[in-house]
Amino acid sequence: MSPDQPVAVGFDGSEGSRRALRHAAAIAAALGAELILLHVVDSEQMITAHADDRAMSSAHARELVDAERSDAEAQLTAAVARLREEGITSVRFEILEGRAGRAISRRAGELDSSLVAMGTRGHSGLLRAVLGSVADHVAHHAPCAVLLVGADAGDED
């Protein structure tokens, strides 16, 4: 790991991603590296989840995606502001589109990240197989080190 390579963190606002962000921020600060929060809007999944009415217009579908992007931007802006208040000045965010695991893995490679930090929800077995796992995908496909922060990870501040 080097200061020239950013530390990325998959951030969706969940408690797990906030825990992962705390660890990633500490690592980035220790390295003097840029911290980049990555949030993924999966428009295909959102539209499918809200498509009970098969006649949903493309305009309505775009409104759903735009609302998700707007919510994500507000959440990420607040997270970056908190980090800056804590002295992490080299921090920014990006909002990506696509399947979360693929998008995060791909962007980590494009950024030449030294590390991707992700929170996990602790699903295993059948539930994980049925739901899939963003963290699992990133762990197996990211072109850099991956830090998975579990639900039981303590915060020794």
VOMAR-768137 format. One record per atom (N, C-alpha, C): atom name; residue in three letters; residue number from 1; x, y, z. Coordinates in steps of 0.001 Angstrom, whole numbers. Layout:
REM VOMAR-768137
LOKE   a    r    k     east    north       up
LOKE  CA  ALA  NUM        X        Y        Z
...
//
This chain:
REM VOMAR-768137
LOKE   a    r    k     east    north       up
LOKE   N  MET    1      840    -1178        0
LOKE  CA  MET    1        0        0        0
LOKE   C  MET    1      883     1238        0
LOKE   N  SER    2      449     2221     -778
LOKE  CA  SER    2     1235     3448     -850
LOKE   C  SER    2      315     4659     -873
LOKE   N  PRO    3      847     5835     -540
LOKE  CA  PRO    3       37     7060     -558
LOKE   C  PRO    3     -479     7400    -1950
LOKE   N  ASP    4      186     6873    -2981
LOKE  CA  ASP    4     -241     7145    -4352
LOKE   C  ASP    4    -1506     6382    -4725
LOKE   N  GLN    5    -1829     5362    -3966
LOKE  CA  GLN    5    -2990     4535    -4276
LOKE   C  GLN    5    -4105     4848    -3270
LOKE   N  PRO    6    -5286     5190    -3771
LOKE  CA  PRO    6    -6374     5515    -2858
LOKE   C  PRO    6    -6910     4285    -2121
LOKE   N  VAL    7    -7578     4555    -1024
LOKE  CA  VAL    7    -8312     3538     -282
LOKE   C  VAL    7    -9780     3760     -618
LOKE   N  ALA    8   -10438     2734    -1122
LOKE  CA  ALA    8   -11846     2824    -1494
LOKE   C  ALA    8   -12692     2123     -445
LOKE   N  VAL    9   -13909     2597     -282
LOKE  CA  VAL    9   -14834     1932      636
LOKE   C  VAL    9   -16212     1897      -17
LOKE   N  GLY   10   -16787      692      -57
LOKE  CA  GLY   10   -18150      546     -542
LOKE   C  GLY   10   -19074     1107      528
LOKE   N  PHE   11   -19833     2135      183
LOKE  CA  PHE   11   -20639     2834     1189
LOKE   C  PHE   11   -22079     2955      720
LOKE   N  ASP   12   -22976     2323     1486
LOKE  CA  ASP   12   -24402     2422     1176
LOKE   C  ASP   12   -25202     3027     2331
LOKE   N  GLY   13   -24508     3516     3352
LOKE  CA  GLY   13   -25179     4139     4485
LOKE   C  GLY   13   -25584     3168     5582
LOKE   N  SER   14   -25440     1883     5334
LOKE  CA  SER   14   -25803      890     6349
LOKE   C  SER   14   -24802      936     7500
LOKE   N  GLU   15   -25164      339     8618
LOKE  CA  GLU   15   -24250      288     9764
LOKE   C  GLU   15   -22947     -416     9389
LOKE   N  GLY   16   -23049    -1486     8614
LOKE  CA  GLY   16   -21848    -2201     8188
LOKE   C  GLY   16   -20933    -1325     7357
LOKE   N  SER   17   -21505     -536     6447
LOKE  CA  SER   17   -20653      324     5620
LOKE   C  SER   17   -20076     1479     6443
LOKE   N  ARG   18   -20801     1937     7449
LOKE  CA  ARG   18   -20254     2991     8328
LOKE   C  ARG   18   -19088     2445     9153
LOKE   N  ARG   19   -19205     1192     9603
LOKE  CA  ARG   19   -18096      548    10328
LOKE   C  ARG   19   -16875      400     9416
LOKE   N  ALA   20   -17107      -62     8200
LOKE  CA  ALA   20   -16011     -225     7244
LOKE   C  ALA   20   -15369     1130     6933
LOKE   N  LEU   21   -16186     2170     6853
LOKE  CA  LEU   21   -15661     3505     6583
LOKE   C  LEU   21   -14727     3972     7700
LOKE   N  ARG   22   -15087     3700     8943
LOKE  CA  ARG   22   -14215     4096    10061
LOKE   C  ARG   22   -12846     3427     9949
LOKE   N  HIS   23   -12830     2141     9616
LOKE  CA  HIS   23   -11562     1423     9454
LOKE   C  HIS   23   -10788     1947     8242
LOKE   N  ALA   24   -11479     2147     7127
LOKE  CA  ALA   24   -10827     2628     5914
LOKE   C  ALA   24   -10253     4030     6115
LOKE   N  ALA   25   -10979     4883     6842
LOKE  CA  ALA   25   -10498     6245     7100
LOKE   C  ALA   25    -9220     6216     7923
LOKE   N  ALA   26    -9165     5339     8913
LOKE  CA  ALA   26    -7959     5226     9743
LOKE   C  ALA   26    -6771     4750     8906
LOKE   N  ILE   27    -7012     3790     8024
LOKE  CA  ILE   27    -5936     3271     7172
LOKE   C  ILE   27    -5476     4352     6199
LOKE   N  ALA   28    -6414     5031     5553
LOKE  CA  ALA   28    -6055     6087     4602
LOKE   C  ALA   28    -5265     7193     5299
LOKE   N  ALA   29    -5687     7573     6498
LOKE  CA  ALA   29    -4978     8620     7244
LOKE   C  ALA   29    -3557     8181     7585
LOKE   N  ALA   30    -3411     6932     8004
LOKE  CA  ALA   30    -2082     6418     8362
LOKE   C  ALA   30    -1152     6383     7144
LOKE   N  LEU   31    -1718     6111     5974
LOKE  CA  LEU   31     -921     6039     4749
LOKE   C  LEU   31     -732     7396     4079
LOKE   N  GLY   32    -1575     8358     4451
LOKE  CA  GLY   32    -1572     9623     3732
LOKE   C  GLY   32    -2205     9485     2357
LOKE   N  ALA   33    -3119     8525     2229
LOKE  CA  ALA   33    -3762     8220      943
LOKE   C  ALA   33    -5132     8879      854
LOKE   N  GLU   34    -5592     9066     -358
LOKE  CA  GLU   34    -6934     9576     -589
LOKE   C  GLU   34    -7949     8495     -215
LOKE   N  LEU   35    -9074     8924      342
LOKE  CA  LEU   35   -10172     8029      692
LOKE   C  LEU   35   -11316     8302     -278
LOKE   N  ILE   36   -11817     7252     -921
LOKE  CA  ILE   36   -12897     7408    -1896
LOKE   C  ILE   36   -14067     6516    -1506
LOKE   N  LEU   37   -15206     7140    -1256
LOKE  CA  LEU   37   -16428     6404     -939
LOKE   C  LEU   37   -17135     6076    -2247
LOKE   N  LEU   38   -17467     4805    -2431
LOKE  CA  LEU   38   -18141     4353    -3637
LOKE   C  LEU   38   -19549     3890    -3287
LOKE   N  HIS   39   -20523     4491    -3926
LOKE  CA  HIS   39   -21918     4079    -3746
LOKE   C  HIS   39   -22437     3646    -5108
LOKE   N  VAL   40   -23160     2541    -5130
LOKE  CA  VAL   40   -23658     2019    -6404
LOKE   C  VAL   40   -25178     2071    -6431
LOKE   N  VAL   41   -25700     2649    -7496
LOKE  CA  VAL   41   -27131     2644    -7764
LOKE   C  VAL   41   -27364     1552    -8802
LOKE   N  ASP   42   -28100      534    -8407
LOKE  CA  ASP   42   -28396     -584    -9313
LOKE   C  ASP   42   -29775     -331    -9913
LOKE   N  SER   43   -29800      415   -11006
LOKE  CA  SER   43   -31071      814   -11606
LOKE   C  SER   43   -31890     -385   -12066
LOKE   N  GLU   44   -31249    -1395   -12600
LOKE  CA  GLU   44   -31972    -2575   -13069
LOKE   C  GLU   44   -32693    -3262   -11909
LOKE   N  GLN   45   -31992    -3433   -10796
LOKE  CA  GLN   45   -32599    -4075    -9634
LOKE   C  GLN   45   -33710    -3201    -9045
LOKE   N  MET   46   -33487    -1900    -8990
LOKE  CA  MET   46   -34514     -998    -8458
LOKE   C  MET   46   -35786    -1052    -9287
LOKE   N  ILE   47   -35628    -1002   -10591
LOKE  CA  ILE   47   -36791    -1006   -11470
LOKE   C  ILE   47   -37529    -2332   -11360
LOKE   N  THR   48   -36790    -3423   -11301
LOKE  CA  THR   48   -37402    -4739   -11153
LOKE   C  THR   48   -38164    -4834    -9832
LOKE   N  ALA   49   -37576    -4324    -8764
LOKE  CA  ALA   49   -38213    -4384    -7447
LOKE   C  ALA   49   -39489    -3549    -7382
LOKE   N  HIS   50   -39561    -2489    -8164
LOKE  CA  HIS   50   -40724    -1604    -8135
LOKE   C  HIS   50   -41680    -1844    -9296
LOKE   N  ALA   51   -41433    -2868   -10076
LOKE  CA  ALA   51   -42207    -3082   -11295
LOKE   C  ALA   51   -43378    -4032   -11086
LOKE   N  ASP   52   -44099    -3875    -9988
LOKE  CA  ASP   52   -45306    -4677    -9798
LOKE   C  ASP   52   -46297    -4387   -10918
LOKE   N  ASP   53   -46304    -3136   -11323
LOKE  CA  ASP   53   -47136    -2724   -12440
LOKE   C  ASP   53   -46280    -2794   -13699
LOKE   N  ARG   54   -46569    -3764   -14550
LOKE  CA  ARG   54   -45759    -3964   -15755
LOKE   C  ARG   54   -45821    -2763   -16700
LOKE   N  ALA   55   -46761    -1875   -16442
LOKE  CA  ALA   55   -46917     -721   -17329
LOKE   C  ALA   55   -46131      494   -16820
LOKE   N  MET   56   -45174      266   -15917
LOKE  CA  MET   56   -44393     1385   -15414
LOKE   C  MET   56   -43685     2056   -16585
LOKE   N  SER   57   -43858     3341   -16665
LOKE  CA  SER   57   -43248     4072   -17779
LOKE   C  SER   57   -41749     4229   -17567
LOKE   N  SER   58   -41052     4441   -18654
LOKE  CA  SER   58   -39614     4667   -18534
LOKE   C  SER   58   -39342     5968   -17793
LOKE   N  ALA   59   -40247     6927   -17885
LOKE  CA  ALA   59   -40088     8188   -17147
LOKE   C  ALA   59   -40175     7933   -15642
LOKE   N  HIS   60   -41123     7099   -15229
LOKE  CA  HIS   60   -41259     6778   -13801
LOKE   C  HIS   60   -40032     5997   -13318
LOKE   N  ALA   61   -39562     5080   -14139
LOKE  CA  ALA   61   -38369     4307   -13777
LOKE   C  ALA   61   -37176     5246   -13604
LOKE   N  ARG   62   -37030     6223   -14503
LOKE  CA  ARG   62   -35925     7183   -14399
LOKE   C  ARG   62   -36070     8031   -13133
LOKE   N  GLU   63   -37313     8367   -12769
LOKE  CA  GLU   63   -37556     9126   -11534
LOKE   C  GLU   63   -37079     8348   -10311
LOKE   N  LEU   64   -37337     7031   -10290
LOKE  CA  LEU   64   -36882     6193    -9181
LOKE   C  LEU   64   -35362     6201    -9067
LOKE   N  VAL   65   -34696     6045   -10188
LOKE  CA  VAL   65   -33237     6026   -10197
LOKE   C  VAL   65   -32690     7395    -9798
LOKE   N  ASP   66   -33285     8460   -10326
LOKE  CA  ASP   66   -32833     9807    -9980
LOKE   C  ASP   66   -33023    10093    -8494
LOKE   N  ALA   67   -34117     9621    -7925
LOKE  CA  ALA   67   -34359     9819    -6489
LOKE   C  ALA   67   -33317     9065    -5660
LOKE   N  GLU   68   -32969     7851    -6079
LOKE  CA  GLU   68   -31943     7079    -5386
LOKE   C  GLU   68   -30593     7782    -5466
LOKE   N  ARG   69   -30257     8288    -6639
LOKE  CA  ARG   69   -28990     9020    -6807
LOKE   C  ARG   69   -28973    10273    -5924
LOKE   N  SER   70   -30080    10967    -5862
LOKE  CA  SER   70   -30167    12179    -5046
LOKE   C  SER   70   -30011    11857    -3563
LOKE   N  ASP   71   -30684    10805    -3107
LOKE  CA  ASP   71   -30553    10375    -1706
LOKE   C  ASP   71   -29115     9962    -1404
LOKE   N  ALA   72   -28509     9223    -2322
LOKE  CA  ALA   72   -27127     8778    -2133
LOKE   C  ALA   72   -26190     9974    -2061
LOKE   N  GLU   73   -26390    10945    -2940
LOKE  CA  GLU   73   -25516    12122    -2947
LOKE   C  GLU   73   -25614    12886    -1628
LOKE   N  ALA   74   -26826    13035    -1096
LOKE  CA  ALA   74   -26993    13731      180
LOKE   C  ALA   74   -26299    12967     1312
LOKE   N  GLN   75   -26471    11669     1335
LOKE  CA  GLN   75   -25852    10825     2362
LOKE   C  GLN   75   -24321    10864     2261
LOKE   N  LEU   76   -23801    10776     1055
LOKE  CA  LEU   76   -22357    10802      846
LOKE   C  LEU   76   -21763    12169     1165
LOKE   N  THR   77   -22457    13221      798
LOKE  CA  THR   77   -21992    14578     1108
LOKE   C  THR   77   -21885    14758     2613
LOKE   N  ALA   78   -22861    14268     3349
LOKE  CA  ALA   78   -22837    14357     4819
LOKE   C  ALA   78   -21680    13534     5393
LOKE   N  ALA   79   -21457    12339     4858
LOKE  CA  ALA   79   -20363    11488     5347
LOKE   C  ALA   79   -19008    12145     5094
LOKE   N  VAL   80   -18830    12724     3912
LOKE  CA  VAL   80   -17575    13403     3589
LOKE   C  VAL   80   -17374    14610     4503
LOKE   N  ALA   81   -18434    15352     4769
LOKE  CA  ALA   81   -18329    16516     5665
LOKE   C  ALA   81   -17908    16082     7068
LOKE   N  ARG   82   -18476    14980     7573
LOKE  CA  ARG   82   -18083    14469     8902
LOKE   C  ARG   82   -16615    14061     8912
LOKE   N  LEU   83   -16177    13392     7860
LOKE  CA  LEU   83   -14780    12973     7784
LOKE   C  LEU   83   -13850    14183     7763
LOKE   N  ARG   84   -14214    15209     7025
LOKE  CA  ARG   84   -13385    16418     6971
LOKE   C  ARG   84   -13319    17101     8329
LOKE   N  GLU   85   -14446    17093     9055
LOKE  CA  GLU   85   -14451    17647    10417
LOKE   C  GLU   85   -13503    16876    11328
LOKE   N  GLU   86   -13334    15587    11042
LOKE  CA  GLU   86   -12440    14735    11837
LOKE   C  GLU   86   -10992    14804    11354
LOKE   N  GLY   87   -10727    15648    10352
LOKE  CA  GLY   87    -9360    15829     9886
LOKE   C  GLY   87    -8964    15020     8666
LOKE   N  ILE   88    -9890    14256     8098
LOKE  CA  ILE   88    -9609    13509     6865
LOKE   C  ILE   88    -9932    14462     5714
LOKE   N  THR   89    -8920    15077     5145
LOKE  CA  THR   89    -9169    16107     4134
LOKE   C  THR   89    -9129    15586     2711
LOKE   N  SER   90    -8402    14515     2467
LOKE  CA  SER   90    -8310    13962     1119
LOKE   C  SER   90    -9366    12873      968
LOKE   N  VAL   91   -10599    13319      781
LOKE  CA  VAL   91   -11730    12398      706
LOKE   C  VAL   91   -12732    12909     -318
LOKE   N  ARG   92   -13300    11985    -1049
LOKE  CA  ARG   92   -14341    12321    -2017
LOKE   C  ARG   92   -15239    11101    -2209
LOKE   N  PHE   93   -16292    11279    -2983
LOKE  CA  PHE   93   -17176    10150    -3263
LOKE   C  PHE   93   -17477    10072    -4750
LOKE   N  GLU   94   -17913     8878    -5138
LOKE  CA  GLU   94   -18380     8636    -6499
LOKE   C  GLU   94   -19652     7809    -6424
LOKE   N  ILE   95   -20581     8121    -7301
LOKE  CA  ILE   95   -21796     7323    -7426
LOKE   C  ILE   95   -21699     6579    -8752
LOKE   N  LEU   96   -21760     5260    -8657
LOKE  CA  LEU   96   -21624     4386    -9816
LOKE   C  LEU   96   -22976     3773   -10146
LOKE   N  GLU   97   -23120     3246   -11354
LOKE  CA  GLU   97   -24333     2507   -11713
LOKE   C  GLU   97   -23965     1095   -12113
LOKE   N  GLY   98   -24864      178   -11835
LOKE  CA  GLY   98   -24675    -1211   -12221
LOKE   C  GLY   98   -24869    -2138   -11048
LOKE   N  ARG   99   -24411    -3362   -11211
LOKE  CA  ARG   99   -24449    -4343   -10123
LOKE   C  ARG   99   -23342    -3967    -9149
LOKE   N  ALA  100   -23666    -3888    -7873
LOKE  CA  ALA  100   -22757    -3312    -6881
LOKE   C  ALA  100   -21395    -4000    -6831
LOKE   N  GLY  101   -21359    -5295    -6718
LOKE  CA  GLY  101   -20086    -6001    -6612
LOKE   C  GLY  101   -19197    -5776    -7815
LOKE   N  ARG  102   -19785    -5873    -8992
LOKE  CA  ARG  102   -19017    -5663   -10218
LOKE   C  ARG  102   -18536    -4223   -10341
LOKE   N  ALA  103   -19423    -3280   -10036
LOKE  CA  ALA  103   -19078    -1868   -10179
LOKE   C  ALA  103   -17954    -1472    -9222
LOKE   N  ILE  104   -18022    -1939    -7981
LOKE  CA  ILE  104   -16989    -1602    -6993
LOKE   C  ILE  104   -15661    -2241    -7378
LOKE   N  SER  105   -15683    -3499    -7762
LOKE  CA  SER  105   -14449    -4185    -8169
LOKE   C  SER  105   -13804    -3498    -9372
LOKE   N  ARG  106   -14619    -3189   -10358
LOKE  CA  ARG  106   -14109    -2546   -11571
LOKE   C  ARG  106   -13523    -1165   -11257
LOKE   N  ARG  107   -14251     -374   -10470
LOKE  CA  ARG  107   -13776      980   -10167
LOKE   C  ARG  107   -12511      951    -9309
LOKE   N  ALA  108   -12412        5    -8399
LOKE  CA  ALA  108   -11192     -130    -7592
LOKE   C  ALA  108    -9991     -360    -8497
LOKE   N  GLY  109   -10171    -1155    -9539
LOKE  CA  GLY  109    -9094    -1387   -10495
LOKE   C  GLY  109    -8760     -142   -11295
LOKE   N  GLU  110    -9788      570   -11747
LOKE  CA  GLU  110    -9559     1794   -12514
LOKE   C  GLU  110    -8832     2850   -11686
LOKE   N  LEU  111    -9123     2885   -10388
LOKE  CA  LEU  111    -8482     3859    -9495
LOKE   C  LEU  111    -7097     3415    -9040
LOKE   N  ASP  112    -6741     2173    -9323
LOKE  CA  ASP  112    -5513     1562    -8814
LOKE   C  ASP  112    -5499     1614    -7281
LOKE   N  SER  113    -6639     1280    -6684
LOKE  CA  SER  113    -6776     1298    -5225
LOKE   C  SER  113    -5850      284    -4580
LOKE   N  SER  114    -5362      635    -3415
LOKE  CA  SER  114    -4545     -304    -2651
LOKE   C  SER  114    -5428    -1210    -1806
LOKE   N  LEU  115    -6659     -755    -1527
LOKE  CA  LEU  115    -7553    -1476     -616
LOKE   C  LEU  115    -8984    -1078     -893
LOKE   N  VAL  116    -9879    -2045     -770
LOKE  CA  VAL  116   -11317    -1777     -753
LOKE   C  VAL  116   -11834    -2290      580
LOKE   N  ALA  117   -12513    -1437     1317
LOKE  CA  ALA  117   -13137    -1846     2580
LOKE   C  ALA  117   -14639    -1977     2364
LOKE   N  MET  118   -15213    -3027     2926
LOKE  CA  MET  118   -16646    -3303     2775
LOKE   C  MET  118   -17199    -3801     4098
LOKE   N  GLY  119   -18403    -3399     4406
LOKE  CA  GLY  119   -19112    -3984     5533
LOKE   C  GLY  119   -19803    -5252     5087
LOKE   N  THR  120   -19998    -6166     6015
LOKE  CA  THR  120   -20746    -7389     5697
LOKE   C  THR  120   -21955    -7467     6614
LOKE   N  ARG  121   -22970    -8132     6143
LOKE  CA  ARG  121   -24188    -8287     6939
LOKE   C  ARG  121   -24206    -9613     7677
LOKE   N  GLY  122   -23244   -10459     7392
LOKE  CA  GLY  122   -23146   -11718     8118
LOKE   C  GLY  122   -24020   -12836     7601
LOKE   N  HIS  123   -24598   -12673     6405
LOKE  CA  HIS  123   -25383   -13773     5830
LOKE   C  HIS  123   -24450   -14919     5462
LOKE   N  SER  124   -24955   -16131     5622
LOKE  CA  SER  124   -24166   -17283     5206
LOKE   C  SER  124   -25106   -18356     4680
LOKE   N  GLY  125   -24520   -19382     4137
LOKE  CA  GLY  125   -25298   -20539     3692
LOKE   C  GLY  125   -26320   -20209     2627
LOKE   N  LEU  126   -27525   -20748     2801
LOKE  CA  LEU  126   -28579   -20625     1805
LOKE   C  LEU  126   -28982   -19172     1576
LOKE   N  LEU  127   -29088   -18391     2647
LOKE  CA  LEU  127   -29486   -16994     2492
LOKE   C  LEU  127   -28494   -16253     1601
LOKE   N  ARG  128   -27217   -16498     1807
LOKE  CA  ARG  128   -26192   -15848      988
LOKE   C  ARG  128   -26311   -16314     -464
LOKE   N  ALA  129   -26553   -17600     -667
LOKE  CA  ALA  129   -26671   -18134    -2023
LOKE   C  ALA  129   -27874   -17545    -2742
LOKE   N  VAL  130   -28969   -17363    -2029
LOKE  CA  VAL  130   -30175   -16830    -2632
LOKE   C  VAL  130   -30037   -15332    -2884
LOKE   N  LEU  131   -29541   -14584    -1896
LOKE  CA  LEU  131   -29467   -13136    -2009
LOKE   C  LEU  131   -28216   -12655    -2726
LOKE   N  GLY  132   -27186   -13482    -2750
LOKE  CA  GLY  132   -25911   -13026    -3287
LOKE   C  GLY  132   -25232   -12153    -2255
LOKE   N  SER  133   -24011   -11797    -2492
LOKE  CA  SER  133   -23293   -10979    -1539
LOKE   C  SER  133   -22356   -10046    -2280
LOKE   N  VAL  134   -22589    -8759    -2102
LOKE  CA  VAL  134   -21730    -7758    -2717
LOKE   C  VAL  134   -20310    -7914    -2181
LOKE   N  ALA  135   -20194    -8034     -857
LOKE  CA  ALA  135   -18865    -8168     -246
LOKE   C  ALA  135   -18159    -9420     -750
LOKE   N  ASP  136   -18887   -10510     -893
LOKE  CA  ASP  136   -18295   -11747    -1386
LOKE   C  ASP  136   -17784   -11559    -2813
LOKE   N  HIS  137   -18571   -10893    -3645
LOKE  CA  HIS  137   -18139   -10653    -5021
LOKE   C  HIS  137   -16868    -9808    -5042
LOKE   N  VAL  138   -16851    -8735    -4267
LOKE  CA  VAL  138   -15676    -7855    -4230
LOKE   C  VAL  138   -14464    -8625    -3711
LOKE   N  ALA  139   -14658    -9422    -2668
LOKE  CA  ALA  139   -13540   -10187    -2103
LOKE   C  ALA  139   -12909   -11109    -3140
LOKE   N  HIS  140   -13717   -11633    -4047
LOKE  CA  HIS  140   -13203   -12576    -5045
LOKE   C  HIS  140   -12781   -11932    -6360
LOKE   N  HIS  141   -13172   -10683    -6603
LOKE  CA  HIS  141   -12903   -10091    -7913
LOKE   C  HIS  141   -12138    -8771    -7892
LOKE   N  ALA  142   -12001    -8141    -6746
LOKE  CA  ALA  142   -11271    -6867    -6702
LOKE   C  ALA  142    -9794    -7116    -6995
LOKE   N  PRO  143    -9158    -6201    -7715
LOKE  CA  PRO  143    -7746    -6376    -8080
LOKE   C  PRO  143    -6785    -5845    -7006
LOKE   N  CYS  144    -7265    -5777    -5781
LOKE  CA  CYS  144    -6437    -5262    -4685
LOKE   C  CYS  144    -6865    -5960    -3391
LOKE   N  ALA  145    -6230    -5579    -2307
LOKE  CA  ALA  145    -6602    -6144    -1008
LOKE   C  ALA  145    -8028    -5709     -657
LOKE   N  VAL  146    -8732    -6566       65
LOKE  CA  VAL  146   -10102    -6276      485
LOKE   C  VAL  146   -10199    -6477     1992
LOKE   N  LEU  147   -10746    -5488     2671
LOKE  CA  LEU  147   -10987    -5563     4108
LOKE   C  LEU  147   -12483    -5702     4313
LOKE   N  LEU  148   -12908    -6842     4858
LOKE  CA  LEU  148   -14319    -7065     5155
LOKE   C  LEU  148   -14523    -6856     6642
LOKE   N  VAL  149   -15412    -5946     6971
LOKE  CA  VAL  149   -15678    -5611     8363
LOKE   C  VAL  149   -17029    -6200     8728
LOKE   N  GLY  150   -17018    -7162     9638
LOKE  CA  GLY  150   -18230    -7874    10016
LOKE   C  GLY  150   -19112    -7110    10977
LOKE   N  ALA  151   -20306    -7616    11142
LOKE  CA  ALA  151   -21287    -6988    12027
LOKE   C  ALA  151   -20844    -6974    13468
LOKE   N  ASP  152   -19964    -7900    13853
LOKE  CA  ASP  152   -19531    -7976    15238
LOKE   C  ASP  152   -18185    -7279    15465
LOKE   N  ALA  153   -17715    -6521    14469
LOKE  CA  ALA  153   -16432    -5826    14614
LOKE   C  ALA  153   -16591    -4718    15636
LOKE   N  GLY  154   -15827    -4806    16697
LOKE  CA  GLY  154   -15905    -3785    17747
LOKE   C  GLY  154   -15241    -2504    17307
LOKE   N  ASP  155   -15642    -1426    17935
LOKE  CA  ASP  155   -15048     -126    17666
LOKE   C  ASP  155   -14274      291    18896
LOKE   N  GLU  156   -12984       87    18835
LOKE  CA  GLU  156   -12121      479    19952
LOKE   C  GLU  156   -11614     1877    19707
LOKE   N  ASP  157   -12428     2868    20024
LOKE  CA  ASP  157   -12013     4263    19825
LOKE   C  ASP  157   -11330     4805    21028
//
